């Protein structure tokens, strides 16, 4: 098992030229464990800015698609240098897996099955082609990568299209494995293969190729390559299926060949039109074929297909929290906290089960989720059933906290504070951080305060949804290190703000020393380049922070952050942080640890030297940095001395200068986030320039010998580091020669 951000990767089930696919489990998306699939894009593609931006741009659309014939995307983001999609798990296989079966290669799949699969795929494709945005504008989605690998069939008879949202990004990749493009060319329409403008009819052509191959049992361009292949693709030179599979009735030819017309105007006008044509043939010739027959077919091939599902993954035992317990908070394995003595609450004797409330309950039963419980509480608020709302928020807060989802628990606590005085809730709020990873038997006394109709219903709803594995994700940075008193204070005092879709939360280049904690929803981060292009950088969701660089350094915002969905965030500034943490002796350590995790790790990952280290080793280096403060005018590094300290500026600025022949030459000014001193420290040579604090300067300092100790165990990485350092030495010498005064 591998921890990957908020997910646990249980087993890798596929690997390709672009990505790895894992069976995974998450406790963060809905507050309950969810079995899903993680598609982790290979890290080298994350270095391609165009790919990264297009991936995020397309993924934000993919996550909005919800249809029975489209694989649902739950989440997307970036972790440990790799972009990923979290997707619905389809227990079955793709059509490519079926096409590899010897009996299929000999004579194709049963025609009825091929037609049924294609009709279902048309339903999903038609939904996507006609998808509209929030304002009703057509999105004009084109999949661009319809192929057997991206059409899934499940053992329960479902057909789903996969990989909406990354096809355009894939088309812009600069790193391409040999043969990868060739494999996709086989399903491209003539206009797509030749780089011409295309619309949804390019997907119609690709579906025609898929249907042709299912009926025939062979690749449409089997074994071909070179100029002849490109000529055939350009002119759509594909024989009728009955000419290749002599057992296939000619009656299927017109259906297939219209989809494969070389000119878009000669094809079906929409996926729905193609689906209707397929349905007419299916109903005429195979009226009894349904999803049951597809299910029976796949069951008969289960062993040959070798499909791996969650039942094949070794059951995990209940565990303590996976989040590392910092030394700044009580140990993870601690006695269960004692239930506080709490004042009695009013009781909803006359609670009314309104139609809206019943609908929200049914929504929970269909898809158990702590966010559905929050929705249930919101319905009660709207109906002025305050006691019921508080009772439901309490259950959601405790269960979120149990899962390590403290930002979400803080939001529920804040909702409770809307109806009760802080004094009534103080003890409960302070307990929430101590419940992380606790077993169900240790949290029961906090879930329910009465035995009324609402509490009875909540017990029933949760009875079948309590997770069996006790797995907890990585938790929430900063909140993990707060004691209960500080957590309760932030929940009560931090400004809670709500943003609508597409509304900017912060703008690039604006000023501000606040950071934000997402309590609910999702945001997109993008920057405008000097040329005016919008470049997507990341996507964040509940439990994530943003804006922390300006919080620490006072620097202008480096990017724009806007809400993708209705989003609620807690706003935290330095004054609030200092006020809340005033009586906490560990306040500075907590903030420094957060700074290292959120800022220093990112800075070092982009460093030409430290970025060569594997993630775990780089983070070990980050932990070794200690705070060093210099007063205005104080020398940090003196030219000619031999020391091994490496510095990273946390706040303030420093001047770099050299002296020769009694003449002082200013070389540069260093600002927050700058690493300096690594070249001389690692080469063990005298410092080639001096560095002095321009004002009060806060830096993080690392002894070079600690970096050397890690490099000693990794000869290949060490060789690359020395190569980069040698180049930096040459650059520094060139600068000194240019600034050397005449003799």
C-alpha positions in Angstrom: 0.0 0.0 0.0 1.3 3.5 -0.9 0.0 6.8 0.5 -0.6 9.3 -2.2 -1.9 12.6 -0.9 -5.4 12.0 0.4 -5.5 8.5 -1.2 -4.2 5.1 -0.4 -3.0 3.2 -3.5 -3.8 -0.4 -2.9 -2.7 -2.1 -6.1 -1.4 -1.1 -9.5 -3.6 -2.7 -12.1 -2.2 -1.1 -15.3 0.7 0.9 -16.6 1.0 2.7 -20.0 3.2 5.2 -21.7 1.4 8.1 -20.1 0.0 6.9 -16.7 -0.2 4.3 -14.0 -3.6 3.1 -12.8 -4.3 2.0 -9.3 -7.1 0.6 -7.2 -7.3 3.1 -4.4 -9.3 4.1 -1.4 -10.2 7.5 0.0 -11.7 8.7 3.2 -11.7 12.4 2.2 -14.0 12.9 -0.7 -17.2 12.3 1.1 -16.1 11.6 4.6 -16.6 7.9 4.2 -14.3 5.4 2.6 -14.7 5.3 -1.2 -13.2 2.7 -3.4 -12.1 4.2 -6.7 -9.4 4.3 -9.3 -6.4 6.7 -9.4 -4.9 7.5 -12.8 -1.5 9.0 -12.0 0.1 10.8 -14.9 3.8 10.1 -15.2 5.8 12.9 -13.5 7.8 13.9 -16.6 4.6 15.3 -18.1 4.1 17.5 -15.1 7.2 19.4 -16.3 5.5 20.4 -19.5 3.7 23.7 -18.7 1.3 23.4 -21.7 0.4 19.8 -20.8 -0.2 20.7 -17.1 -2.3 23.7 -17.9 -4.4 21.8 -20.5 -4.8 18.9 -18.1 -6.3 21.1 -15.4 -8.4 23.0 -17.9 -9.9 19.8 -19.3 -10.2 18.0 -16.0 -12.4 20.8 -14.5 -14.9 19.9 -17.3 -14.5 16.2 -16.8 -15.4 16.4 -13.1 -18.7 18.1 -14.1 -19.8 15.2 -16.3 -22.3 12.9 -14.6 -24.0 10.2 -16.8 -24.5 6.4 -16.5 -22.4 5.9 -19.7 -19.5 8.1 -18.7 -16.9 7.2 -16.1 -17.3 9.6 -13.3 -14.3 11.8 -12.3 -14.4 12.6 -8.6 -11.3 14.6 -8.1 -8.1 15.8 -9.8 -5.0 17.5 -8.7 -1.2 17.4 -8.2 0.8 15.5 -5.6 4.5 14.6 -5.4 5.2 16.0 -8.8 2.5 14.0 -10.5 -1.0 15.0 -11.8 -3.8 12.6 -11.2 -7.5 11.8 -11.7 -9.6 10.1 -9.1 -12.3 8.1 -11.0 -15.2 5.8 -10.5 -14.1 2.1 -10.4 -15.6 0.1 -13.2 -15.3 -3.5 -12.2 -14.7 -5.0 -15.7 -12.4 -4.3 -18.5 -11.9 -2.1 -21.6 -12.8 -3.2 -25.1 -9.2 -3.6 -25.9 -9.0 -6.4 -23.3 -11.9 -8.2 -25.0 -10.2 -7.7 -28.4 -7.1 -9.5 -27.2 -9.0 -12.7 -26.6 -8.1 -15.4 -29.2 -11.7 -16.2 -30.1 -12.5 -12.5 -30.7 -9.4 -12.1 -32.9 -10.6 -15.1 -34.9 -14.1 -14.0 -35.6 -15.0 -10.8 -33.7 -17.5 -10.5 -30.8 -21.2 -11.5 -31.3 -22.7 -8.8 -33.5 -25.5 -8.2 -31.0 -23.0 -7.5 -28.3 -21.0 -5.1 -30.6 -24.2 -3.2 -31.4 -25.4 -3.0 -27.8 -22.0 -1.7 -26.6 -21.9 0.9 -29.3 -25.5 2.1 -28.6 -24.6 2.6 -24.9 -21.4 4.4 -25.8 -23.4 6.7 -28.1 -25.6 7.7 -25.1 -22.6 8.8 -23.1 -21.0 10.6 -26.0 -24.2 12.4 -27.0 -24.5 13.6 -23.4 -21.0 15.0 -23.4 -21.3 16.6 -26.9 -24.4 18.5 -25.7 -23.1 19.4 -22.3 -23.6 23.1 -21.4 -21.8 25.3 -18.9 -23.3 26.9 -15.8 -24.6 29.8 -17.8 -26.2 27.6 -20.4 -23.4 28.1 -23.0 -22.5 25.0 -25.1 -19.1 23.6 -24.2 -18.6 21.9 -27.6 -16.8 19.0 -26.0 -15.0 16.6 -28.3 -13.4 13.5 -26.7 -10.7 13.2 -29.3 -9.5 9.8 -28.1 -12.4 7.4 -28.5 -10.7 4.0 -28.8 -11.2 0.5 -27.3 -8.9 1.5 -24.4 -11.4 4.2 -23.4 -14.6 2.3 -23.5 -15.2 0.2 -20.4 -17.6 -2.7 -19.9 -18.5 -4.0 -16.5 -19.5 -7.3 -15.1 -22.9 -5.8 -14.2 -23.6 -5.0 -17.9 -22.7 -1.3 -17.9 -20.9 0.5 -20.7 -18.9 3.7 -19.9 -16.7 6.1 -21.8 -13.5 7.0 -20.0 -10.9 9.7 -20.1 -12.9 12.7 -20.9 -10.8 15.7 -19.9 -7.3 14.7 -20.8 -7.5 14.0 -24.5 -6.6 17.6 -25.6 -3.8 17.6 -23.0 -2.4 14.4 -24.3 -2.4 15.8 -27.8 -0.1 18.6 -26.7 2.5 16.4 -24.9 6.1 16.9 -25.9 7.2 13.6 -24.3 5.9 10.8 -26.4 6.9 7.1 -26.3 7.7 5.5 -29.6 4.6 3.9 -31.1 2.2 5.7 -28.7 0.9 8.2 -31.3 0.7 5.4 -33.9 -1.7 3.5 -31.7 -4.0 6.4 -31.4 -3.8 7.3 -35.1 -5.8 4.1 -35.9 -8.9 5.7 -34.5 -8.5 9.3 -35.7 -10.7 10.8 -38.4 -9.0 12.1 -41.5 -9.4 15.7 -40.3 -7.9 14.9 -36.8 -5.0 13.0 -38.2 -4.1 15.8 -40.6 -4.4 18.6 -38.0 -7.5 20.1 -39.5 -10.3 21.8 -37.4 -12.6 19.1 -36.0 -15.9 18.9 -34.2 -18.0 16.1 -32.5 -18.1 14.2 -35.8 -14.5 13.2 -35.3 -15.7 11.1 -32.3 -18.4 9.6 -34.6 -15.7 8.4 -36.9 -13.7 6.9 -34.0 -16.8 5.0 -32.8 -17.2 3.6 -36.4 -13.7 2.2 -36.2 -14.4 0.7 -32.8 -17.6 -1.0 -34.2 -15.7 -2.2 -37.3 -13.1 -3.9 -35.1 -15.6 -5.4 -32.7 -17.5 -7.0 -35.7 -14.3 -8.1 -37.6 -12.0 -9.1 -34.8 -9.0 -7.3 -36.3 -7.4 -3.9 -36.2 -8.6 -1.7 -38.9 -5.0 -1.0 -40.0 -3.6 -4.3 -38.9 0.2 -4.4 -39.3 0.5 -1.3 -41.5 2.9 1.5 -41.1 4.7 4.3 -43.0 3.3 6.3 -46.0 0.7 3.7 -46.9 -0.8 3.9 -43.5 -1.0 7.7 -43.5 -2.5 7.7 -47.0 -5.3 5.2 -45.9 -6.0 7.3 -42.7 -6.1 10.6 -44.7 -8.6 9.2 -47.2 -10.4 6.8 -44.8 -9.7 3.8 -47.0 -11.4 1.1 -44.9 -13.1 -1.9 -46.4 -16.7 -2.8 -45.5 -16.6 -5.2 -42.4 -18.3 -8.0 -44.3 -15.4 -8.0 -46.8 -13.0 -8.9 -44.0 -15.2 -11.1 -41.8 -17.1 -13.3 -44.4 -19.4 -14.6 -41.6 -20.8 -11.1 -41.1 -24.0 -10.2 -42.9 -23.7 -7.4 -45.4 -26.7 -5.7 -43.8 -24.2 -4.3 -41.2 -22.0 -2.6 -43.8 -24.1 0.6 -44.5 -24.4 1.3 -40.7 -20.6 1.0 -40.2 -19.5 2.7 -43.4 -21.6 5.8 -42.9 -19.8 6.4 -39.6 -16.5 6.0 -41.4 -17.2 8.5 -44.2 -14.0 10.4 -45.1 -15.9 13.8 -45.1 -17.6 14.8 -41.8 -20.8 15.8 -43.7 -21.1 12.3 -44.9 -21.3 10.8 -41.4 -24.1 10.7 -38.9 -24.8 14.2 -37.7 -24.6 13.3 -34.0 -23.9 10.5 -31.6 -27.7 10.3 -31.0 -28.3 9.8 -34.7 -25.7 7.0 -34.8 -27.1 5.5 -31.6 -30.6 5.5 -33.1 -29.4 3.8 -36.3 -27.6 1.1 -34.2 -30.7 0.6 -32.0 -32.9 0.1 -35.1 -30.6 -2.8 -36.3 -30.3 -4.2 -32.8 -34.1 -4.1 -32.3 -34.8 -5.7 -35.7 -32.2 -8.5 -35.6 -31.5 -9.1 -31.8 -34.5 -7.8 -29.9 -33.8 -9.9 -26.9 -30.3 -8.6 -26.3 -30.0 -6.5 -23.1 -27.4 -5.7 -20.4 -28.1 -9.1 -19.0 -26.6 -10.8 -22.1 -23.5 -8.5 -21.9 -23.1 -9.4 -18.2 -23.4 -13.2 -19.1 -20.8 -12.8 -21.9 -18.3 -11.1 -19.6 -18.9 -13.6 -16.8 -18.0 -16.4 -19.2 -14.7 -14.6 -20.0 -13.8 -13.5 -16.5 -10.9 -15.9 -16.0 -9.4 -15.2 -19.5 -9.8 -11.5 -19.0 -7.8 -11.6 -15.7 -9.7 -8.6 -14.2 -8.5 -7.4 -10.8 -11.0 -5.9 -8.4 -11.1 -4.8 -4.8 -12.1 -8.4 -3.7 -8.6 -9.4 -4.9 -6.8 -6.9 -2.7 -5.8 -8.2 0.7 -8.1 -6.9 3.3 -6.5 -4.1 5.4 -6.7 -4.3 9.2 -8.0 -1.4 11.2 -5.1 1.1 11.8 -4.2 4.1 13.8 -4.2 7.4 11.8 -1.9 7.5 8.8 -1.1 11.2 9.4 2.1 11.6 11.2 1.6 13.0 14.7 4.0 16.0 15.2 5.7 16.4 18.5 3.7 19.6 18.9 0.5 17.7 19.7 -0.3 14.7 21.9 0.9 11.3 20.6 -1.4 9.6 18.1 -1.9 6.6 20.4 -3.3 8.2 23.4 -6.1 7.3 25.8 -9.6 8.1 24.5 -10.6 11.6 25.6 -13.2 11.9 28.3 -16.6 13.1 27.2 -17.2 16.6 28.4 -20.0 17.5 30.8 -22.3 19.4 28.5 -25.4 21.5 29.2 -28.7 20.0 28.0 -30.0 21.1 24.7 -33.6 21.9 23.8 -35.3 18.9 22.2 -37.4 19.0 19.0 -40.5 17.3 20.3 -42.5 18.4 17.3 -39.9 17.8 14.7 -41.5 17.7 11.2 -40.2 15.3 8.5 -40.7 17.7 5.6 -40.6 16.6 2.0 -37.3 18.4 1.6 -35.9 16.6 4.6 -37.1 13.2 3.3 -35.5 13.9 -0.1 -32.2 14.7 1.6 -32.4 11.5 3.6 -33.0 9.5 0.4 -30.0 11.2 -1.2 -27.8 10.0 1.7 -29.1 6.5 1.4 -28.4 6.4 -2.4 -24.9 7.8 -1.9 -23.7 7.9 1.7 -21.7 11.0 2.3 -21.0 13.3 5.3 -21.6 16.2 2.9 -25.1 14.7 2.4 -25.5 15.0 6.2 -24.5 18.6 6.0 -27.1 19.1 3.3 -29.6 17.5 5.7 -28.7 20.0 8.4 -29.0 22.9 5.9 -32.6 21.7 5.1 -33.4 21.9 8.8 -31.9 25.4 9.0 -34.1 26.5 6.1 -37.2 25.2 7.9 -36.0 26.9 11.2 -35.6 23.5 12.9 -32.6 24.7 14.7 -32.2 21.8 17.3 -32.2 19.2 14.5 -29.7 21.2 12.5 -27.3 21.4 15.4 -27.7 17.7 16.1 -26.8 16.8 12.5 -23.9 19.2 12.3 -22.5 17.7 15.5 -22.6 14.2 14.0 -21.0 15.4 10.8 -18.3 17.3 12.7 -17.3 14.3 14.8 -17.2 12.0 11.8 -15.2 14.4 9.8 -12.7 14.8 12.6 -12.5 11.0 13.0 -11.4 10.8 9.4 -8.7 13.5 9.9 -10.8 16.0 7.9 -10.4 18.9 10.3 -11.2 21.7 7.9 -14.6 20.1 7.2 -15.1 19.5 11.0 -14.3 23.2 11.6 -16.9 24.2 9.1 -19.6 22.1 10.9 -18.5 23.6 14.2 -18.9 27.1 12.8 -22.4 26.2 11.6 -23.2 25.0 15.1 -21.9 28.3 16.4 -24.5 30.1 14.3 -27.2 28.8 16.7 -25.4 28.2 20.0 -23.1 30.4 22.1 -19.4 29.5 22.0 -19.6 28.7 25.8 -22.1 26.0 25.1 -19.8 24.4 22.4 -16.3 25.2 23.6 -15.7 21.8 25.1 -17.0 19.9 22.1 -14.9 22.0 19.6 -11.8 21.5 21.7 -12.2 17.8 21.5 -12.5 17.5 17.8 -8.8 17.4 17.0 -8.3 14.6 19.6 -10.8 12.3 17.8 -8.7 11.8 14.7 -8.4 8.1 14.0 -10.4 7.0 17.0 -12.4 3.9 16.8 -16.2 4.2 16.6 -16.6 3.0 20.2 -14.6 6.0 21.3 -16.6 8.7 19.6 -20.2 7.5 20.3 -20.6 9.7 23.4 -20.0 12.8 21.2 -22.3 11.9 18.4 -25.7 12.2 20.0 -26.9 14.4 22.9 -30.5 13.2 22.9 -32.6 10.2 21.8 -35.2 12.1 19.8 -36.4 11.3 16.2 -33.5 13.1 14.5 -30.9 11.2 16.6 -32.7 7.9 16.0 -32.7 8.6 12.2 -29.0 9.5 12.3 -28.1 6.2 14.1 -30.0 4.3 11.4 -28.3 6.2 8.6 -24.8 5.6 10.0 -25.4 2.0 11.0 -24.5 0.6 7.5 -22.0 3.2 6.6 -19.3 3.0 9.3 -16.0 2.2 7.6 -14.5 -1.1 8.4 -10.9 -0.3 7.9 -10.4 2.8 10.0 -8.1 4.4 7.5 -7.2 8.1 7.8 -5.7 10.3 5.2 -2.8 12.7 5.6 -4.9 15.2 7.5 -4.9 19.0 7.2 -1.6 21.0 7.4 -1.4 23.4 10.3 -4.7 22.2 11.8 -2.9 18.9 12.7 -0.5 20.8 15.0 -3.1 22.9 16.8 -4.2 22.0 20.3 -7.9 21.9 21.0 -8.1 25.4 22.4 -6.5 26.9 19.3 -8.6 24.8 17.0 -11.8 26.0 18.7 -10.6 29.6 18.5 -9.9 29.5 14.8 -13.3 27.9 14.2 -15.0 30.7 16.1 -12.8 33.7 15.0 -11.6 33.1 11.4 -13.7 34.9 8.8 -15.8 32.4 6.8 -16.4 33.5 3.3 -18.4 32.0 0.5 -17.6 32.4 -3.2 -19.8 31.5 -6.2 -18.4 29.6 -9.3 -15.9 31.6 -11.3 -15.7 34.2 -8.6 -12.1 35.3 -7.9 -10.9 34.8 -4.3 -7.5 36.5 -4.8 -6.1 38.1 -7.9 -2.6 37.9 -9.4 -0.3 40.7 -8.3 -2.7 42.0 -5.7 -1.5 42.7 -2.1 -2.6 40.9 1.0 -1.1 39.0 3.9 -4.0 36.5 4.4 -4.1 32.8 3.6 -7.1 30.7 3.1 -8.3 27.2 4.2 -10.8 25.5 2.0 -13.6 24.1 4.1 -15.9 23.1 1.2 -15.7 23.2 -2.6 -12.9 23.5 -5.0 -10.7 26.2 -6.5 -8.6 26.6 -9.6 -5.3 28.4 -9.6 -4.0 30.1 -12.7 -1.5 32.7 -13.7 -1.3 35.1 -16.6 2.0 35.0 -18.4 3.9 38.0 -19.7 2.4 37.3 -23.1 -1.1 37.4 -21.7 -1.8 33.6 -21.8 -3.7 32.0 -19.0 -1.7 29.1 -17.5 -3.5 26.8 -15.1 -1.3 25.8 -12.2 -3.3 23.6 -9.8 -6.6 22.6 -8.4 -7.3 22.5 -4.6 -10.2 21.2 -2.6 -11.4 20.9 1.0 -8.6 20.7 3.5 -6.1 22.6 1.3 -4.5 26.0 2.0 -3.7 28.7 -0.5 -2.2 32.2 -0.3 0.4 31.1 2.3 3.4 32.6 0.4 1.9 36.2 0.8 0.9 35.3 4.3 4.6 34.6 5.2 6.5 37.1 3.0 4.1 39.9 2.2 4.9 39.4 -1.5 2.2 40.2 -4.1 -0.1 37.3 -5.1 1.7 35.2 -7.7 -1.5 33.7 -9.2 -5.3 34.1 -9.4 -7.5 31.8 -7.4 -11.1 31.4 -8.4 -13.9 29.1 -7.2 -14.9 26.2 -9.5 -18.0 25.3 -7.4 -19.7 27.2 -4.6 -16.8 27.3 -2.2 -16.4 28.2 1.5 -13.1 29.3 2.9 -11.7 30.3 6.2 -9.6 33.5 6.0 -6.6 33.7 8.3 -4.3 36.7 8.7 -1.2 37.1 10.8 -3.0 39.2 13.4 -5.6 36.5 13.9 -2.9 33.8 14.0 -0.9 35.7 16.6 -4.0 36.5 18.7 -5.2 32.9 18.7 -1.7 31.4 19.4 -0.6 34.1 21.9 -0.7 31.7 24.9 0.7 28.7 23.0 4.4 28.3 23.7 4.8 26.3 20.5 3.2 28.9 18.2 6.4 29.8 16.4 7.4 26.2 15.9 3.9 25.4 14.6 4.1 28.2 12.0 7.7 27.4 11.1 6.8 23.7 10.5 3.9 24.8 8.3 6.2 27.2 6.4 8.6 24.4 5.7 5.9 22.1 4.5 4.1 24.6 2.3 6.8 26.9 1.0 10.3 25.5 1.5 9.4 22.1 0.0 8.0 23.8 -3.1 11.0 26.1 -3.4 13.5 23.2 -3.1 11.5 21.1 -5.6 12.1 23.8 -8.2 15.8 24.3 -7.3 18.2 23.1 -10.0 20.2 21.5 -7.2 17.8 20.3 -4.5 15.2 19.4 -7.2 17.4 16.5 -8.2 16.6 14.7 -4.9 13.8 12.2 -4.6 10.8 13.6 -2.8 11.4 11.8 0.5 15.1 12.8 0.6 14.2 16.4 -0.2 11.6 16.5 2.6 14.2 15.1 5.0 16.4 18.1 4.0 13.5 20.5 4.5 13.1 19.3 8.1 16.7 20.1 8.8 16.5 23.8 8.0 16.6 26.0 11.1 15.6 29.6 11.5 18.4 32.2 11.5 17.5 36.0 11.9 19.8 38.8 10.9 19.5 42.5 11.8 19.8 45.3 9.1 23.3 45.5 7.8 24.5 42.3 9.4 26.7 40.1 7.2 25.2 36.7 6.4 28.1 35.4 4.2 31.5 37.1 3.9 33.5 36.9 0.7 36.6 34.7 1.0 35.4 32.7 4.1 35.0 28.9 4.0 31.7 27.8 5.5 29.2 25.2 4.6 25.9 26.9 5.4 23.1 27.1 2.8 20.4 29.7 3.2 16.8 30.2 2.0 15.2 33.6 2.6 11.9 33.5 4.5 11.2 37.2 4.8 13.1 40.3 4.0 15.8 40.9 1.4 19.6 40.7 1.1 22.2 42.4 -1.1 24.9 40.3 -2.9 28.2 42.2 -3.6 31.8 41.5 -4.3 34.9 43.4 -3.5 38.1 43.6 -5.5 40.9 46.2 -5.5 39.0 48.2 -2.8 36.0 48.6 -5.1 32.6 47.2 -4.0 30.3 46.0 -6.8 26.6 45.2 -6.1 25.7 42.0 -7.9 22.0 41.4 -7.1 19.3 41.7 -4.5 17.8 38.4 -3.1 14.1 38.2 -2.0 11.9 35.7 -0.2 12.1 32.2 -1.5 15.6 32.5 -2.8 18.2 29.8 -2.1 21.8 31.0 -1.9 25.2 29.8 -0.7 24.8 26.2 -2.0 27.5 26.4 -4.6 30.5 27.2 -2.4 29.1 25.1 0.5 28.9 21.9 -1.6 32.2 22.6 -3.5 33.9 23.4 -0.2 35.5 26.5 -1.7 35.8 30.1 -0.4 32.7 32.3 -0.8 33.0 34.3 -4.0 30.8 37.1 -2.8 29.3 38.7 0.4 25.6 38.7 1.4 24.3 41.4 3.8 20.8 41.9 5.2 19.1 45.0 3.8 16.5 45.1 6.6 15.5 42.6 9.2 16.2 39.3 7.4 14.7 35.9 8.3 16.3 32.9 6.7 16.3 29.2 7.0 19.8 27.7 7.3 21.0 24.2 6.4 24.5 22.9 7.1 25.9 21.6 3.8 27.2 18.4 5.5 23.6 17.3 6.0 23.0 17.5 2.3 26.3 15.7 1.6 25.2 12.9 3.9 22.1 12.2 1.8 24.1 12.5 -1.5 26.7 10.0 -0.2 24.0 7.3 -0.3 22.9 8.1 -3.8 25.9 8.2 -6.2 23.8 8.8 -9.3 22.1 11.8 -7.8 25.3 13.1 -6.4 26.9 13.0 -9.8 24.1 15.1 -11.3 24.2 17.6 -8.4 28.0 18.0 -8.9 27.4 18.6 -12.6 24.9 21.3 -11.9 27.1 22.9 -9.3 30.1 22.9 -11.7 27.9 24.8 -14.2 26.9 27.3 -11.5 30.6 27.9 -10.6 31.3 28.7 -14.2 28.4 31.2 -14.3 29.6 32.9 -11.0 33.2 33.2 -12.3 31.8 34.8 -15.5 30.0 37.4 -13.4 33.1 38.1 -11.3 35.2 38.6 -14.5 32.6 41.0 -15.9 32.5 43.1 -12.6 36.3 43.0 -11.9 37.6 46.6 -12.0 40.5 47.4 -14.4 44.0 47.1 -12.9 
